[in-house]
Amino acid sequence: MIHPTQIQDMLQAALETGGDFAEVFVEDRTNGQLGMTGGVVDTALSGRDFGIGIRIMKEHFSVYAYTSDMSEQSLIRLAKSAAKAIRGGGAPGTHTITLHPHAIPNQHPIAIIPDGSQKRAKIDMMRRAHEAASQYDPSITQTSVGISNSIQNVLIANSNGLLVEDTRTYTRMRISAIATDGEHRQSGFRGPGAYAGTEFLENLNIEGNARHAARIASTMVKAGYAPSGRLPVVIENGFGGVLFHEACGHGLESTAVAHGTSVFANKIGQQVASPLVTAIDDGTIPNAWGSLNIDDEGAPTQRNVLIENGILKGYLVDRMGSRQMGVPATGSGRRQSYKFAPASRMNNTFIANGESTREEIIANTEYGIYAKSLGGGSVNTSTSEFNFAVEEAYMIRNGKIAEPVKGATLIGKGIETLQNIDMVGNNLDHGQGMCGSVSGSLPVNCGQPTIRVSEMTVGGRKGE
Amino acid sequence: MNIQQFQEALFAKGREMGYADMEIYYVNGRSTSVKVLKGEIDQYTIVENGGLSFRGVINGKMGYASTEKLEPDVIDFLLEEARSNADILESEEQDELFVGSESYPKQPAYASTLVDTAPEILIEAALEMERTALAADPRIVMARHCSVSVRENEVLIVNTKGLHCHRHKSLATAYVYVIAADHGETVTGGWHDYSLRSVEEIDIADVAHKAVQEAVSKLGAHTIQSDNYPVIFRHDAAAQLLAAYTSVFSAESVDKGFSRLAGKLGQKVASEHITLIDDPLMENVPAGSTFDAEGSATRRNEIIKAGELRTYFHNRKTARKAGVQSTSHASKGSYNGKIGVSYHNLYVAPGTCTLEEMIRKTDRGLMIVELQGLHAGTNTASGNFSLACLGYWIEQGQVVRAVNQITVSGNFFDVLQQVEEVGNDLRFTGSCTSPSLKLAALSISGS
């Protein structure tokens, strides 16, 4: 992508004013996107993103600069103008940087590399999704289906001599269905994805996913409103793990922890969750949506145990967090693209299996909410107040799943909610989402077995 | 290669390949931002970045492709990909390139000195903002985010039908977000302001004081009982709610069956107090624009007038299909997207009531100042929302205390109908704004 001597020159120029570390991130990315509304192909886009970011550190201060102008003069000019922002002097120009290229083992085999020749086949797949969703129920009045793929080539080099390259291949299918019942409309969504090529789509149960989206829309359009107030909540496995992602995961990122502003700061070794909860962030799961061989600072990803039997064991730490906190980095430095400086972020975060079955959990719940499919959510890591939306919910009455209810939003505070998890299932599964934060929007897995929270605030509408 | 050389080489090669008409949409920006923490520079970011979207008509269909690299070796990629993308499109309604409007309004939006602001000025402004915030109240424990930035941005659209549109804008912004703590309770609050002309024009101390006020006033919060209460959406929360539902006014959403406003033109869709305007020609607002993404000259449009739906947002394609004039609402979500439909500078026209009067006239109710999780808790198809929020409890016309751990739920279309009062506190801070709005009742979940 760019010649190593050019990178060496940039890194050298970056450290001229006393910085103690410099890093270059080069990205060449090809994106493809196809879309179909109501069975008609209406979107076909291709793009090539290309650019370079340079970061300079001096102690706890960092400068970041990026450009897509890759001419040699421009790159050196960029490095020098970034270096100018390093204040306080130091020992300029004493560094001799020698880059040592090293190959990294690929943990994520790709069988069919996405390319333009597959467009027709992908349209056939989208049409299958459209057919399955629209035939699911007469209430389905519209569908929207998309397939996106990207191939991101990265080169990461730094003043410690690191020089690595990697290729990340992503494939995702999005299926939305809209159900209409007179004045009411509801939508349902499924978005399976993987760090994989087109083989992911070939092996995907497209009709099953389409029917799932249609089921959510058609069930919810006939549903009454969820009740309000404090109730037990059973959260289904898979993407239900977004509960942990919002309630706790963001609060464990060094970006939040390093300055002591997270409620999880200074709590290593303490009981922060129910003893039933073991939570892990694992960037190494083969071909998982949130996996990587190396993070965006060039460090190998790891399996990081965050909470074990309710005890806080560790944080997610990037290179700057490592400096600020004085602990080793955990392979968690991520960024959407060269347009963002890396930050500590999650990869595939999940709650580990417990011992209950889903059936036991529901049978043990007298009255509450069964949150079957979750939408997204958000959190304020300083206060740990989080929220997320339930796409598909049902009442539980006398230990049985009863009528569907719509409009249930769940809110709470991180540690309180984790402490209130009183049953954990044995059916761990993962769902895929996009996580937005300081370093952009990133693919992440959220996973969990079925769990029960003994009490949560459910935001429905008053008067059941 | 510079943009002109690239465009000429691209069009020349495109003609050889059989493209009938072609267009480039080019965006280029520069920015510098400084973020401070605990009296030190925490992050300093310098950006020089651009991207180009190509679209062209080949074999009677329009194909799209984009790139951030402007070098000869991507020309084939753009032309080949756009051709194969055009080939698979099935939509009957085709985009077409535009020759341009007869004339374009003028709008001063660029100050060359702004982007060349000396780094020391940015740094000093950010440090002063942090100092002011920390000194303003002993309960402020940290300015979690404190930044000042300047940026410029240019857009160029050129096509083979003769269109040539160019705009250049600049903007300075100051943003601070603080953490306040008292008796083991932690709260946050932020504020920001902008200038199109210079950093010095921003009242840094005022931004700091407002952020501090936002944070400390949330201390002492607890939940309230689940019930239906009169609700005031303060201007910022009202703008958040409106922004989450703007797609319902898009002719594209209406046409595709995603919007409940289909078939409602000329009907009363909101309370008589609501007039919704998109005015890209207003001066000194961050979201001004003299042409849209297709190169149509922009104008002021009334979307809702005194409650009656007057028009949807149209681009040339949706307008042709509906048999009306484009309202110059062609958009590109990002330079690399396809042409869609969106607003420029959308706002609810202000009323005469101050926020203080609205509070004074509320016997028992809630003022909501912040909505959370809008990306997930709002449903544009149904209009339903159920959102975590923060606010203040009002009794006998006075704010009594802060409220947290509650959700508000309702339906956007009902909210529009039920607005009883519109504030006079409209403040242009982004591309979608609203004054404070008061409603008779909404469902609140708490304890």
Interface residues (C-beta under 8 A of the other chain):
Chain A: N31 L34 T37 G38 V40 V41 D42 T43 A44 L45 S46 G47 R48 D49 F50 G51 H60 F61 S62 V63 Y64 A65 Y66 T67 S68 D69 M70 L78 S81 A82 K84 A85 R87 G116 K119 R120 I123 T141 Q142 S144 I178 T180 E183 H184 R185 Q186 S187 Y225 A226 S228 G229 R230 H259 T261 V263 K339 A341 G375 G376 G377 S378 N380 S382 T383 E385 F386 N387 F388 A389 K406 G407 A408 T409 I411 G412 K413 T457 V458 G459 G460 R461 K462
Chain B: V34 L37 E40 I41 D42 Q43 Y44 T45 I46 V47 E48 N49 G50 G51 G63 Y64 A65 S66 T67 E68 K69 E71 V74 F77 E80 E81 A82 S84 N85 A86 I88 L89 E90 S91 E92 P119 M142 R144 I179 T186 V187 T188 T223 S226 D227 N228 K256 G257 F258 R260 N336 G337 K338 Q372 G373 H375 A376 G377 N379 A381 S382 G383 N384 S386 L387 A388 N404 Q405 I406 T407 V408 S409 G410 S443 I444 S445 G446 S447
